[in-house]
C-alpha cells in the first residue's frame, strides 16, 4: 500500500512533468482526430512503447482546452499500487488539479483490476482517456467490463510524413531541391525508423536495445509469468532478425526446443499483444485458411537490426516492405480497411487491401526492379492477385522507380514508397 502523502508527491511530480511538455515542439498526428472528446466511451490509445501515445493524448486534450487531470501508472514509484487505492488517486488529483471532467490515465493496465475503476468513472459521466502497451489486457478487460463502452485507437511510431515534419523537410513543393531533400530524408527514415525519440538521440542502438529489453521483460515476461525467459527472448530476437516471415509454430518449437507448438504460438501471440510484432493474415475467402500461416513484421524497422547480435545486413527490401505494411495499417484504421498477403502455389503478392469482402487494391513491394528477372517476378505477383481477386487497382512500390505499364492487359502503376506514403497525408 502507498500512503496518500506519498501519492500526492508522485502525482504532483507528474503534473510538473506534464506542464513542462507545453514548451516542447510536437508533431500533430492524424490519430488525434480519432480521439472523440465528446464521447461517453473510454478513448483507448494503444501501441508499442515509446510510440508517442502519451503525447498524442496530451495534444488532443490541450487542443480542446478541456480541464483534465493526469496520472502515469508506468511510474516505478507506483509499482505496488492496488486497485482499491485508485479512489485515493482520484481524490488527490482533485486536490492538485481542482475540478475536471476529463481523466487521462497513462499505462493504466499496470494496475490489476483497473477496469472496475474506469467503469465507475464512465458511469459518473467522466470522460476517460487511456493509454496502454498491451492489446490483449486492454481489449479483453474492456470488452468484458465496459460492454463496448470503449474506442481503441492504435498508434505506431512516426510515419514518413511525420518524420519529415519533425526534421523540417518540406513535403509539398514540386522542385528539384525539395524532391532531393525528401529523397534524402527517406533514406534516413528507411534505416532509422520512426520512434520519436530517435530524432534527438544519437545512440540509436542502445536506445532500441533498452526498449526491446523493457518490452520483453516488463510487458511480457512479468505479466505472463514466462518460465523459460532465455528461450523466449531468443525466439523474440530470432523473429525480429528474420521478419517479415511466415510463422510456423512447429518449426519454432523445434528450433528452440519447446515442449509443444502451443508454447511457440503463445510466445508469438505475446509479442504481438505487446506490439513488438504485427501480424498479417493470409488472404482467403475461407476463415479457416486465414487463421493459419500468419506473416509477422517488426513494428518499426529500428527493431530489425538496432539490437545486440542482430547480425542483420541492410535488408533494404524487407525494410521497405515493413514500412509499407505499417503505413497500410495506419490508412486501414482511418478508412476501415483490412490488409492481407496472398500466397499460393502460383506465386505471391505482398499485400491485398480489402473493404469488407471486396478487394480494393493489390500491392507489391520491391526495393529495386532494375533486374529483368526481379521486375518480372514482382509484376507476376500482381497479375496473380488480379486473377485471384478480380482487382484491377495494381501498384508496385519501389525505392525510386516511377512509371505506368501495361502487362497482359492489366495496368500497373509503379511508384516510389516515399512519394506514395506522402500522398495520403498520414
C-alpha positions in Angstrom: 0.0 0.0 0.0 1.1 3.5 -0.8 0.1 6.2 1.7 -1.7 9.3 0.5 1.1 11.7 1.3 3.5 9.7 -1.0 0.8 9.5 -3.7 0.4 13.3 -3.6 4.2 13.8 -4.1 4.2 11.4 -7.0 1.2 12.8 -8.8 2.4 16.4 -8.2 5.8 15.4 -9.8 3.8 14.0 -12.7 1.8 17.3 -13.0 5.1 19.2 -13.2 6.4 16.9 -15.9 3.2 17.3 -17.9 3.3 21.1 -17.6 6.9 21.0 -19.0 5.5 19.5 -22.2 4.0 22.8 -23.1 7.5 24.1 -24.0 8.2 21.1 -26.4 7.7 21.2 -30.1 5.3 18.4 -31.2 4.1 16.9 -34.5 0.3 16.9 -34.8 -0.7 13.4 -35.8 -3.7 12.2 -37.8 -4.7 9.9 -35.0 -5.6 13.0 -32.9 -8.8 13.3 -35.0 -9.8 9.8 -33.9 -9.9 10.8 -30.2 -13.5 11.8 -29.6 -13.7 14.2 -26.7 -17.5 14.3 -26.6 -17.9 10.5 -26.5 -19.2 8.7 -23.3 -16.9 5.9 -24.3 -13.4 5.5 -22.9 -10.9 6.6 -25.6 -8.1 4.0 -25.6 -4.8 4.9 -27.4 -2.8 1.7 -27.7 0.5 0.8 -29.3 4.2 -0.1 -28.8 6.1 1.6 -26.0 7.7 5.0 -26.9 5.5 5.5 -30.0 4.1 8.8 -28.6 0.8 7.7 -27.1 1.0 10.0 -24.1 2.0 13.0 -26.2 -0.9 12.3 -28.6 -3.4 12.3 -25.7 -1.9 15.4 -24.2 -2.1 17.2 -27.5 -5.7 16.1 -28.1 -6.7 17.4 -24.6 -4.8 20.6 -25.0 -6.2 21.4 -28.4 -9.8 21.2 -27.0 -9.0 23.4 -24.0 -10.7 21.0 -21.6 -10.0 20.7 -17.8 -8.2 17.4 -17.2 -6.1 15.5 -14.6 -3.3 13.2 -15.3 -1.8 10.0 -13.7 1.0 7.9 -15.1 1.0 4.3 -13.9 4.2 3.4 -15.6 6.0 5.3 -12.8 8.2 2.9 -10.8 7.0 4.5 -7.6 3.5 3.2 -8.3 4.5 -0.4 -8.9 2.8 -1.6 -5.8 -0.4 0.5 -6.2 -3.6 -1.6 -5.7 -6.9 -1.1 -7.5 -8.6 -0.2 -4.2 -6.2 2.8 -4.0 -7.4 4.3 -7.3 -10.0 6.3 -5.4 -7.2 7.8 -3.4 -5.6 8.7 -6.6 -8.8 10.4 -7.8 -9.1 12.3 -4.5 -5.5 13.6 -4.8 -6.0 14.6 -8.4 -8.9 16.8 -7.4 -6.7 18.3 -4.8 -3.9 19.0 -7.3 -5.9 20.0 -10.4 -9.2 21.3 -9.0 -12.4 20.4 -10.7 -12.1 18.5 -14.0 -14.3 16.3 -16.2 -11.5 14.6 -18.3 -9.3 11.9 -16.7 -6.0 11.0 -18.6 -4.7 7.6 -17.3 -1.3 6.6 -18.8 -0.5 2.9 -18.9 -3.4 2.1 -16.6 -3.2 -1.7 -17.3 -0.2 -1.8 -14.9 -2.8 -1.7 -12.0 -4.6 -5.1 -11.8 -8.4 -4.5 -11.6 -8.1 -1.0 -13.2 -11.2 -1.6 -15.4 -13.6 -1.5 -12.5 -12.4 2.0 -11.6 -12.7 3.2 -15.2 -16.2 1.7 -15.4 -17.2 3.7 -12.3 -15.8 6.9 -13.8 -17.7 6.4 -17.0 -20.9 5.8 -15.0 -20.3 9.2 -13.3 -20.1 10.8 -16.8 -16.3 11.4 -16.5 -14.5 11.4 -19.9 -11.7 8.9 -19.7 -8.6 8.9 -22.0 -6.4 5.8 -21.6 -3.1 4.6 -23.0 -1.7 1.1 -22.9 1.1 -1.0 -24.3 -0.7 -4.4 -24.2 -3.6 -5.1 -26.6 -4.8 -8.3 -25.0 -5.2 -7.0 -21.5 -6.9 -3.8 -22.5 -9.1 -5.3 -25.2 -10.3 -8.3 -23.2 -10.9 -6.4 -20.0 -12.6 -3.5 -21.6 -14.9 -5.8 -23.7 -15.8 -7.8 -20.6 -16.4 -5.0 -18.1 -17.3 -2.0 -20.2 -19.7 -3.8 -22.6 -18.3 -2.0 -25.6 -18.1 1.5 -23.9 -14.6 2.0 -25.4 -13.0 3.1 -28.6 -9.5 1.8 -29.5 -7.1 4.0 -31.4 -3.8 2.2 -32.5 -0.7 4.4 -32.7 2.5 3.5 -34.5 5.9 5.3 -34.5 6.2 8.3 -36.8 5.1 7.9 -40.4 7.4 9.3 -43.1 5.4 12.5 -43.3 5.6 13.0 -39.6 9.3 12.2 -39.7 9.7 15.0 -42.4 7.7 17.5 -40.3 9.9 16.9 -37.3 13.1 17.2 -39.5 11.8 20.4 -41.1 11.7 18.7 -44.6 9.1 20.2 -47.0 6.6 17.5 -48.2 4.6 19.6 -50.7 6.9 21.6 -53.0 7.5 20.2 -56.5 11.0 21.5 -57.0 14.3 19.6 -57.6 15.7 20.8 -54.3 12.6 19.8 -52.3 12.5 16.4 -54.0 16.1 15.8 -53.3 15.6 16.6 -49.6 12.6 14.3 -49.4 14.6 11.6 -51.0 17.5 12.0 -48.5 15.1 12.1 -45.6 13.5 8.8 -46.7 16.9 7.1 -46.9 17.4 8.1 -43.3 13.9 7.0 -42.3 14.5 3.6 -44.0 17.5 3.0 -41.8 16.5 4.8 -38.6 12.8 4.1 -38.3 10.1 6.3 -36.7 10.4 6.1 -32.9 10.1 9.8 -32.0 13.0 9.9 -29.5 15.4 8.6 -32.1 15.2 12.1 -33.7 17.0 13.6 -30.8 19.1 10.6 -29.5 22.5 9.8 -31.1 23.0 6.3 -29.6 20.2 4.6 -31.6 21.4 1.1 -30.9 21.5 1.5 -27.1 18.0 3.1 -27.2 16.4 0.3 -29.2 18.2 -2.4 -27.1 16.8 -0.9 -23.9 13.4 -0.5 -25.5 13.3 -4.1 -26.6 14.5 -5.4 -23.2 11.9 -3.3 -21.5 9.1 -4.8 -23.6 10.3 -8.4 -23.3 11.0 -8.2 -19.5 8.3 -5.9 -18.2 5.4 -6.1 -20.7 5.6 -9.8 -21.4 7.8 -11.9 -19.0 6.5 -10.3 -15.8 2.9 -10.0 -16.9 2.6 -13.5 -18.4 4.9 -15.2 -15.9 7.2 -16.7 -18.6 9.2 -19.6 -17.1 11.8 -20.0 -19.8 12.9 -16.5 -20.2 16.1 -17.1 -22.2 14.4 -19.3 -24.7 11.5 -16.8 -25.1 14.0 -13.9 -25.6 15.9 -15.9 -28.2 12.6 -16.5 -30.1 11.8 -12.8 -30.0 15.2 -11.8 -31.4 15.0 -14.5 -34.0 11.7 -13.3 -35.3 12.9 -9.7 -35.4 16.0 -10.8 -37.3 14.1 -12.7 -40.0 11.0 -10.5 -40.3 8.9 -10.3 -42.3 8.4 -14.0 -42.1 5.6 -16.6 -42.1 5.2 -18.1 -38.6 5.2 -21.9 -38.5 4.8 -22.9 -34.8 6.1 -26.4 -35.3 9.3 -25.1 -36.8 9.8 -22.6 -33.9 9.1 -25.4 -31.4 11.9 -27.5 -32.9 14.4 -24.6 -33.2 14.0 -23.6 -29.6 13.3 -27.0 -28.0 9.8 -26.0 -26.7 7.7 -28.9 -25.4 4.9 -28.1 -27.7 3.8 -26.0 -30.7 1.3 -24.4 -28.3 4.1 -22.8 -26.4 5.6 -21.3 -29.5 2.2 -20.0 -30.6 1.6 -18.4 -27.2 5.0 -16.7 -27.2 4.4 -15.2 -30.7 0.9 -14.0 -29.5 2.6 -12.3 -26.5 4.9 -10.4 -28.9 2.0 -9.3 -31.0 0.0 -8.2 -27.9 2.9 -6.0 -26.8 3.0 -4.6 -30.4 6.6 -5.7 -30.9 5.4 -7.8 -33.9 2.5 -7.1 -36.3 0.6 -9.9 -37.8 -0.9 -10.1 -41.4 -3.2 -13.0 -42.2 -3.2 -14.9 -45.5 -5.8 -13.8 -48.0 -8.7 -16.3 -48.5 -12.4 -16.3 -48.7 -12.4 -19.1 -46.1 -11.9 -18.1 -42.5 -10.1 -21.4 -41.7 -7.3 -20.6 -44.2 -6.9 -17.0 -42.9 -6.3 -18.4 -39.4 -3.1 -20.2 -40.4 0.3 -19.2 -41.8 0.3 -15.7 -40.4 3.1 -13.4 -41.5 4.8 -11.2 -38.9 6.6 -7.9 -39.2 8.6 -5.8 -36.8 6.6 -2.8 -35.5 9.4 -0.5 -36.8 12.5 -1.0 -38.9 14.7 0.2 -36.0 13.9 -3.1 -34.3 15.1 -5.2 -37.2 18.8 -4.5 -36.7 19.4 -2.0 -33.9 20.0 -4.7 -31.3 22.9 -6.7 -29.9 23.8 -9.7 -32.0 21.1 -8.9 -34.6 23.6 -10.0 -37.3 21.4 -8.3 -39.9 22.6 -6.7 -43.1 20.9 -3.8 -44.8 17.9 -5.9 -45.8 16.6 -2.9 -47.7 13.8 -4.9 -49.4 12.5 -6.2 -46.1 12.8 -2.8 -44.5 10.8 -1.2 -47.4 8.1 -3.8 -47.2 7.9 -3.3 -43.4 7.5 0.5 -43.9 4.7 -0.1 -46.5 2.9 -2.5 -44.2 2.9 -0.1 -41.2 1.7 2.7 -43.4 -1.1 0.5 -44.8 -2.2 -0.3 -41.2 -2.4 3.4 -40.5 -4.5 4.0 -43.5 -6.7 0.9 -42.9 -7.7 2.3 -39.5 -8.5 5.6 -41.0 -10.6 4.1 -43.7 -11.9 0.9 -42.1 -10.0 -1.4 -44.4 -8.2 -4.7 -43.8 -4.8 -5.9 -45.2 -3.7 -9.4 -46.1 -1.0 -11.1 -48.0 -1.6 -13.5 -50.9 0.4 -16.7 -51.3 -0.4 -19.9 -53.2 1.4 -22.4 -55.5 1.4 -20.0 -58.4 3.2 -17.2 -56.5 2.6 -14.4 -54.0 1.6 -10.8 -53.6 2.8 -8.8 -50.7 -0.5 -7.0 -49.8 -4.1 -7.3 -50.6 -6.2 -4.4 -49.3 -9.9 -5.2 -48.6 -13.1 -3.2 -47.8 -15.3 -5.9 -46.3 -15.1 -8.8 -48.7 -14.2 -6.5 -51.6 -10.5 -6.3 -52.7 -9.7 -2.6 -53.5 -6.0 -2.8 -54.2 -3.1 -5.3 -54.7 0.4 -4.1 -53.8 3.9 -5.5 -54.4 7.0 -4.1 -52.8 10.5 -4.4 -54.2 13.5 -2.2 -53.4 15.0 -2.4 -56.9 13.3 -3.7 -60.1 16.1 -2.8 -62.5 17.0 -6.5 -62.8 14.7 -8.1 -65.5 14.0 -11.2 -63.5 13.1 -9.2 -60.4 10.8 -7.0 -62.3 9.1 -9.9 -64.0 8.6 -11.7 -60.6 7.1 -8.7 -59.0 4.7 -8.0 -61.9 3.7 -11.7 -62.0 2.7 -11.4 -58.3 0.4 -8.5 -59.2 -1.1 -10.4 -62.2 -1.7 -13.3 -59.9 -3.5 -11.1 -57.4 -5.6 -9.6 -60.3 -6.6 -13.1 -61.4 -7.4 -14.4 -57.9 -9.2 -11.3 -56.6 -10.6 -9.6 -59.8 -9.0 -6.4 -58.6 -7.5 -4.1 -61.3 -6.0 -1.5 -58.9 -2.5 -2.8 -59.1 0.5 -1.0 -57.5 4.2 -1.8 -57.5 6.1 0.1 -54.9 9.8 0.6 -55.2 12.6 2.7 -53.7 12.9 5.0 -56.7 11.3 3.8 -60.0 8.2 5.5 -61.3 6.1 4.7 -64.4 2.8 3.2 -65.6 3.0 0.0 -67.6 0.5 -2.4 -69.3 1.2 -6.1 -68.6 -1.0 -8.9 -70.1 -3.8 -6.4 -70.4 -3.6 -5.0 -66.9 -2.4 -1.5 -66.0 0.2 -1.4 -63.2 1.3 1.7 -61.5 5.0 1.8 -60.4 5.8 4.4 -57.7 8.5 5.2 -55.1 7.4 4.4 -51.5 8.3 7.9 -50.2 6.1 9.5 -52.8 3.2 7.1 -52.3 3.3 7.5 -48.5 3.1 11.3 -48.7 0.0 11.2 -51.0 -2.3 10.3 -48.2 -1.1 12.9 -45.7 -0.7 10.4 -42.9 
